[in-house]
Amino acid sequence: MSDTGQHETTLSRDDALSLQAQAREFESSLLAAMDAEPATAVASLQTASQALTELQERLRQHPDIELPMLERLERSMNRLAGELYGRGACDHLDQQAQQAYIDRFAQRLTLLDGIGPVSARALFAHGISDLEQLKALKPEALDNVKGLNAATRARIKQNLP
């Protein structure tokens, strides 16, 4: 314990090396997805997503470690996922796999009050894959998003800064 009475957590060398290896795996998978042809990029992107999820779960065990770059990388990953989806790279997937793809890469949109999973899917299908893209939209642009009813559009517009 420190003088302030708080527990100090230390990361063992092995844990640090393991976290570093997981971060590299995520980075490698994301880079592979960025460099791949659309059809193979989807698989690399899904591998990157899984690596990120595992890394984030491990980081929850170490709240003293902050990696703000992971949020930027996740945003880049979600944008790439949206671009690939928009270019038809997921057309070879069956309906269930496409739905899982959309759900995974649209989930951060649900962080905005007023957006649930169904609205996030509609926004993602419209080419909006993260909150920054949504915030950059003019409020009238939401009127063109298929799958959003008037009440949902109003809630989103109200909650956008």
C-alpha atoms as one frame of an Amber mdcrd trajectory, in Angstrom:
protein
   0.000   0.000   0.000   1.138   3.513  -0.630   1.121   6.318   1.908  -2.322
   7.403   0.674  -3.835   4.060   1.602  -4.539   3.050  -1.997  -3.388  -0.246
  -3.424  -0.609   0.038  -5.923  -0.858  -2.427  -8.738   2.201  -3.506 -10.553
   2.315  -5.267 -13.828   4.663  -8.217 -13.972   7.155  -8.340 -16.801   5.397
 -11.403 -18.211   2.025  -9.634 -18.150   3.519  -6.573 -19.812   5.101  -8.697
 -22.538   1.850 -10.587 -23.021  -0.129  -7.341 -23.371   2.462  -6.047 -25.794
   2.147  -9.236 -27.862  -1.644  -8.868 -27.932  -1.343  -5.237 -29.040   1.027
  -6.297 -31.816  -1.380  -9.045 -32.894  -4.182  -6.492 -33.122  -1.970  -4.062
 -35.032  -0.775  -6.775 -37.409  -4.318  -7.973 -38.143  -5.527  -4.428 -38.705
  -2.646  -3.668 -41.063  -3.332  -6.912 -42.930  -6.953  -5.879 -43.348  -5.929
  -2.449 -44.627  -3.582  -3.975 -47.208  -5.816  -6.849 -48.345  -8.247  -7.095
 -51.188 -11.811  -6.468 -49.981 -12.818 -10.150 -49.975  -9.924 -11.189 -47.721
  -9.889  -7.938 -45.746 -13.136  -8.915 -44.013 -11.526 -12.005 -42.452  -8.457
 -10.001 -41.371 -10.713  -7.344 -39.904 -12.645  -9.918 -37.922  -9.347 -11.303
 -36.607  -8.297  -7.773 -35.633 -11.624  -7.234 -33.885 -11.204 -10.419 -31.862
  -7.638  -9.460 -30.924  -8.824  -6.019 -29.801 -11.634  -7.510 -27.712  -9.201
  -9.844 -25.962  -6.759  -6.999 -25.363  -9.482  -4.760 -23.936 -10.600  -7.548
 -21.593  -7.048  -7.950 -20.325  -6.656  -4.195 -19.887  -9.764  -4.094 -17.673
  -7.733  -6.137 -15.196  -5.137  -3.345 -15.138  -7.054  -0.052 -14.829  -3.799
   1.793 -14.187  -2.723   1.186 -17.798  -4.061   3.713 -20.267  -3.727   3.173
 -23.996  -5.632   6.021 -25.662  -4.342   4.929 -29.048  -6.583   1.854 -28.859
  -9.658   4.045 -29.192  -8.228   5.677 -32.320  -7.291   2.297 -33.749 -10.748
   0.939 -33.001 -12.303   3.933 -34.758 -10.062   3.280 -37.780 -11.019  -0.378
 -37.717 -14.732   0.480 -37.607 -14.361   2.944 -40.465 -12.559   0.359 -42.557
 -15.330  -2.121 -41.734 -17.912   0.400 -42.899 -16.025   1.122 -46.114 -15.663
  -2.576 -46.860 -19.336  -3.178 -46.182 -20.296  -0.283 -48.439 -18.114  -1.675
 -51.247 -19.814  -5.064 -51.045 -16.941  -6.952 -49.418 -19.422  -8.742 -47.137
 -21.721  -9.891 -49.911 -20.154 -13.366 -49.844 -21.141 -13.812 -46.186 -24.420
 -15.490 -45.290 -27.136 -13.388 -43.650 -26.174 -14.398 -40.096 -22.473 -13.630
 -40.666 -23.331 -10.254 -42.237 -25.527  -9.410 -39.256 -22.741 -10.347 -36.820
 -20.293  -8.216 -38.834 -22.577  -5.183 -38.722 -23.380  -5.666 -35.050 -19.698
  -5.861 -34.123 -18.551  -2.818 -36.036 -21.615  -0.652 -35.370 -21.746  -1.215
 -31.617 -19.851   1.951 -30.644 -22.666   3.993 -32.183 -24.880   2.800 -29.337
 -22.811   4.919 -26.950 -24.902   7.908 -28.019 -28.156   8.151 -26.102 -31.016
   7.423 -28.474 -29.169   4.873 -30.591 -29.930   1.243 -29.977 -28.720  -1.780
 -31.937 -31.330  -1.442 -34.685 -30.546   2.237 -35.269 -26.808   1.501 -35.169
 -27.284  -1.111 -37.908 -29.209   1.383 -40.055 -26.528   4.036 -39.593 -23.752
   1.551 -40.373 -25.516   0.397 -43.547 -25.725   4.078 -44.507 -21.941   4.440
 -44.142 -21.722   5.842 -40.618 -19.519   3.658 -38.452 -18.531   5.872 -35.521
 -19.723   8.762 -33.410 -17.288  11.228 -34.968 -18.783  10.608 -38.411 -22.264
  10.969 -36.958 -21.364  14.224 -35.193 -19.894  15.597 -38.420 -23.221  15.154
 -40.217 -25.606  17.995 -40.671 -28.787  17.106 -38.780 -30.778  17.052 -42.039
 -28.559  14.245 -43.356 -30.163  11.860 -40.880 -33.403  12.256 -42.812 -31.814
  10.204 -45.617 -30.920   7.211 -43.435 -33.237   4.322 -44.232 -34.421   2.418
 -41.194 -34.579   5.380 -38.794 -38.062   6.512 -37.868 -38.886  10.138 -37.105
 -38.730   9.671 -33.328 -35.292   8.049 -33.509 -33.966  10.759 -35.829 -35.269
  13.416 -33.422 -33.599  11.730 -30.422 -30.290  11.438 -32.256 -30.416  15.067
 -33.405 -31.229  16.170 -29.866 -28.310  14.212 -28.406 -25.713  15.283 -30.934
 -23.434  18.004 -29.583
